């Protein structure tokens, strides 16, 4: 091995110190004795294209560009006397001592070259065996590609705080406050103006003694449920008065204790952003777990449970741990110490199910319809239900970064899929002691999953999922992306996008309004604004619950994430999350050729696909997104959805473009819009019960042997 000269080694040490300072939490001149532990020491690659910076104290800093991460590792190798090749490491430890700062290395390099060479050459040889060039390594370790996917351009590098950076951040926060507020004002005014014709139509019907609600598709059912809810409120009031007059429990209470699900809350809905409150209204409860992602974000996981058969675990148990997913022995350890695994007897365990929410929402969206909420329905059916809330959400939190640091907001859909989703899955499996779980996602939740499972991202995650149930899958853009206000966000440059919407949270004033406005007013405004933006209606929702539905939205998301969705480079331009516009056009041309072939030859689809492949001497699966590790898919597509095009995704699977994907269930519900799959009054009948059956059909046989059979799943055979 050819080692570098002392002069070049000293230069490398100086360059390494400068590069490490660029990627550290704080600049060198702002570090105290304690904060020296937050200096950057090495880049760890979660996937070949997703590096994070590990600091001297083992912390993680996100949002480092690929080229900067490679440069840090290359200089580090040169300082340590290793081969100057860009290493890709994912092990928790670092070659450098945890307490040794970057400045120390720079000072010692020139004086102790021989010691460094001797000390680290053996260490390098030892660790070289742990470096894998295979995408099938635990964290997808491999030499990173020299370029990034055009669908996922590099994130900006902000670096540690400095006078210049602070001035830039302040100026962008000021400009974005006024400009994004003006943008929001235009949207609110637009929603108000478009509501005027509806208001006059409503008044006209009232003046002619007609009920405008009578035209709603579930009007009679809404009236019936309203009456039941009012009676339940009166019963709750009488019970509270009776309890206040008696020292002991009444006979009604004793009878209630014999019920399987005894409500602990009741009365008139106060419209609060508290998922636990709505769980207690139906006899369930919620406990909150904190999870640390591999790039240091602290995200929230809600566990839905029946308090009559499960006791909430301690706060210490529910707190976050190390930034590591699927640690060795996590299943065995979960069976011994997991929150759920230790409380259910063999044969009575619940199969775990994870639900992930959509854009600008929280997992509370699955908990707003009383017993017809998908989360509560699955829990009462016999599943162990967990609700994942993506990074930032209602309370942005990171292990090292603060809200004001732009690095906390430098993420988009890929980080949510590559970092957040594996962290959720790992924690749920560690708490339940199962090898796999069922995954249910809506809208953006499906996007992050489709991205995460792609063979260029984290395909090994598919081995942990028994089935992926996609509700209103967001893979291809619908016609709504061409609306004027979305088009404005697409035509402005990335720099101007940041001037308008900043480099921190996207229009944080919405969350400020959420904090101060009464629930009734906020719910009404939320519906009008989102209805105007996304062409939704509440025709199929229970209108009395509509204001409750919007108590859990919006949440904090990054401006960078919204730029990925709506800016000029990514989804809005390409119209797809995993294919460029040119690839999409080629796909359309091939589909047209296939349609003509089927029409002219009068042949079934599969035969026509096979013959065209032979004719062109190329497989239609040559551009497949997924490999053999992908789990089974189940799709519920809203046929009247203008936001995304679910039919096109289904067509991709049906026409042989994903040879490894197995579609175990697919359904197009023609009358459904984007949110109807979780909020429509008949969503349990048309979606929920089918999801329940698919989850059980695809569950591993060995898991079924230890679990109770969910209600409604007797006689359902396992997937072959």
Order of alpha helices (4+ residues) and beta strands (2+ residues): alpha-beta-beta-beta-alpha-alpha-alpha-alpha-alpha-alpha-alpha-beta-beta-alpha-alpha-beta-alpha-beta-alpha-beta-alpha-beta-alpha-alpha-alpha-alpha-alpha-alpha-alpha-alpha-alpha-beta-alpha-beta-alpha-alpha-alpha
